[in-house]
Amino acid sequence: MGIVLRNVSYKHSPYDKQYFFNNINLEIDDNTICGIIGKSGSGKTTLLEIIAGINKPTNGEVLINYIDINKEYYRKNIGVVFQFPEEQFFEINVKREIEFAAKNYCIKRSKLKEVLKVVGLEESILTRKLDSLSNGEKRLVAIASILIYNPKIILFDEPTIGLDYKNKKKVINLIKTLKNRYDKTIIVVSHDIDLLYSLCNDLIVLNDGKVILYGDSDSVFNEIDTIKKYDIQVPRILKFTNYLKDTKDIKLLPCKTINDLIKEVYRNV
C-alpha cells in the first residue's frame, strides 16, 4: 500500500500569500520505513500531518492505493503516534484507552491481549492509570492503541524522544518488527540522524517546505555537501567509514549498526 503525494501545496493559513509546500510530488513505497529529516521549521511534522489526513492540502491530493486519504472510510488504514503520547490519549486507564480505538472502528476487543504482546507489555498494565506510566510505557501504550485497529501505515513523530537507552531500543526494535513481520509501511520524523540512518530504507530531506533530496538512505547521505549545506549532520557510522577510506585507504561495505560496523572492521584488519 504505497503513498503518493500528487501536486501537493499547503498554506498554514488561508491568509498566507505564499504556499509553505508548493507542488510537492512524492511516492513512498509499500512496506518500507521512510524517514523525514530537516532542521527545525523545515516542515517535517506538517508533512507528516498532511500524509495522515490531519491537515488537508490546499491543493493536490494524498493517495493510498490511488484512493484519496481524506475519504473517511479510508482513514483507518493510517495510525499516528505523536511526539508526546499523552496528547493522543482520551481515557483514564490503559485498558479503556486501547479499547477506545477498537470501539471507534468496531474492532473485536479480544485482540487487546494480542496487541499487548506485540508491543511487549504485560497484561497487568491494563488496570493502571495513564498518568502513572513512564515515558517508555506511554509510548508503547500509544502504539498499542494504534495497532488494535491494524492500520497498514503507521506514522511516528519523534518516536524515541525523551526515552532512556533501554526504552529507545525497545521502540526501535518494535518499529523494525512492524515492518518486517507485519508488513507495515512506516514513516518516521526524527532529529536523530543516527537513528534514521540505521532504521530507514528511504529518506526525505526537507528545507523550508521544499524537498531537497529523496531516495534510499545511502544515496541521500552520499550527497554530503548538500546535506551539510542544510545543517544536517552526517551519521557517525558513515563519518567513521569515510575517515577510514580517506586516511587509511580501508573501504568498508555499508554498515547501518555498530555491530555490523565492528564485524566489517574486523573483516578488513
N, C-alpha and C positions, 0 to 999 in steps of 0.2 A: 504494500500500500504506500506508494510514493506520494510526495508532497510537491505541488507545483505552485509557484507564485508567478502569476502572469500579469505583466504590466502594472505592478502594484505601486501606487502612490499614496502618500499619507500625510495629512496635516494634523498636528496636535490640537489645533482649534480651527473652526471654520473661518475665523477672522484672520488667521495667518496668511500673509501674502505669498509665502513660498512653501513648497512641499518639503517635509523633512525627509521622507523617502520619495524618490521620483523615478517612476518607471522601472522598478526592480523586477528582474526575471531570474528565477532560481528553480532548479529541480533537485530535490533531495531524495535519494534512492530509498527503496524499501529495505527494511531490516539492516539499517546501518546506524551508527552513532555519529551524529554530526554536531560539531562544536561551533559556537559563535563567540568570537573574540573581538576585542577592540577596547580602546581607552574609555574611561567614564564619559557618558554623554554621546557615545557613538551610535546608540540605537539598539543595543543588544536586547534589552528587555522589551522594548517597543516591538521589535521584530518578532520576538517570541510570542507576545500577546496578540499580534496580528495573525500569526500561524494558528494560535489557539482559538481564535474567534472572539477573544475578549475585546479587542479593538477591531473595528471594521475598516478595511482600506477606503480611502477617499475615492480612489479609482482602482480598477483592476480587480482581480479575484484570486482567492486561495483555493486550490483544488486538491482533493484527496481522491485518488482513483477517478479523476475527472468529474467529481461532484463537488459543488461549492460547499465549503466548510460551514458557511453561515446558515445552511438549512438545518433547522433544529433537530430533526430526526437523526442527523449525522454527527451531532456533537459528541455522542457517547464513544466515538472512536478515538477521542483525544482526552488525555488526562494531563493536568498541570500540577507540578509540585513546586510551590512558591519558595522564595528565598527564606521567608520566615513562616514556618508551617502553621503557627498559631493564627495567621491571617486567613487561613482557609478552613479552620475548624468552626463547626456550627453547634456542636453539642458539648456536654459537660464531661462525660467519661468516654473511654476508648471504644467500648462496645457500641454505644449509640452513635459515635462518630463514624465508625466504619460502616455501620448499618444504614446510616443516613443516605449514602450514595446508592447502596443496594436498593433501598426503598424507592429512591427517586427514579431509578432506572428499571424497577420491577425485576430485580435480580434475586435469586434464591439466597436467603441469608445463611443457608447451610454451608456456603463457600467461605464463611468467615474464618474457620479454623485452618482451612487450606491456605488462605491468603496470609495468615499469621506465620505459617510455616515457611512460605516463600520469602518473607522479609526477615525471618529469624527471630520472631518474638514469641515468648511463652504465653499460653492461654491465661495465665494469672494476671496479665496486664489488662485484660478486658474490663475489670472492675475498677481500675484506677482512674482518677480524675486527670484530665489532660494537663492541668496546670501543675501537677505533681511530677510530670515526666521530665527527664533530662533532655538536652538538645538532641542527642542522638536518638532517643526513643520517640520524640516528637517527629523527627524526620521519617523514621520508619513507619510510624502510625499514619503519617500523611501519605506515604507511598502505598500502604495497605488500603487506605480509603479510596485510592485511585484504582488499585488492582482488583477490587471487589467487583467492578463492572467491566473489567477486562478490555480496556481500550487497546487498540493496535498501536497507537502513537502516544508516547509519553514525553512531556517537555519538562526539563529541570532548570530552574533558575538558581544558580549558585548552590548546588546540592551538598557541598561539603563545608560551606562557610560556618564558622563557629563550632566545628566539631574537633574533638581530640583525635589523635592518630588512630586509635582503635576503632572509633565510630566512623571516621573518614574512610578507613579501609573497608568496613562493612558496607557502606553505601556504594563505594566504587565497585566492589565485587558484586553487589546486587544489581547495579546497572549493567554490568557485563553479562550477568545471568539472564536478565530480562531480554537482552538482545540475542544471546547465543542459544539459550534453552527455550525461551518463549517467543522468539521471533518478533520482538517489538522493534519498532522504528523509534529512535530516541534522539532528541535534540537537547544539548546541554549548553547553557550560558555559564561562563565562569571567568574569573580573573586569574585563575590558577593555570598558567601556561603549561607547567609540567604535567598537571592532571589531564588537560585536554590532549596533549601530545601522546600520552600513554593510553588514553581511553578511546579517542575518536578515530573513525575511519576517514572522515572528511572534516574540513574546517571552512567556515565563512569568516572573513576578516572585514570588519566594518570600520568606517571612519566618517563621522558627521553625516550619517544617513546614507552613505554610499558603500556599495560592495567593492572593496579594493582587490580582494583575492578570494577565490573559491576553488577548492579541489581537494585531493587526498592530502592528508596531513604532512607527508614527507615532501610533496611538491610545494605546498604552501611555505614550509619552513626552509626550503631551498632558496626562496626569494628573500634572503637575509637582508639585503639593502632596503627592500621595500618595507618589510615588517619593522625594521628599526626606525625607518622614516616616520612611521605612525606610532612610535612609542610602545611597541610590543617586544617583549623580551624573547630571546631565543631559549628554548628548553635546555635545562642544564645538561641532560644526557647528550643532546646534539652539540652543545658547546664543547663538551669533553671529547667527543668523537672527532669534531673538526680540529681541535687542538692536536690530537694525536696524528691526524692526517697532515696538518700543516707543519708541525715541528718534528715529528718522529717518522714521517712517511709510513705510518701504520694506518691502513684502510680497513675499517670495521664495517661489517654488514649493519644495516639499520637496526637499532635497538630501541624499544619503547619502554622497557622497565629496567630497573637497576640490576635485577637478577639476570636478565638477558645480556646486559652490558658486561657484567662480570664474566659470564661464560664466554662471550665473544673476545674479551681481552685475554683471558687465559688461552683461548684457541690460537691467538696470534703471538704469544710470547714464547 
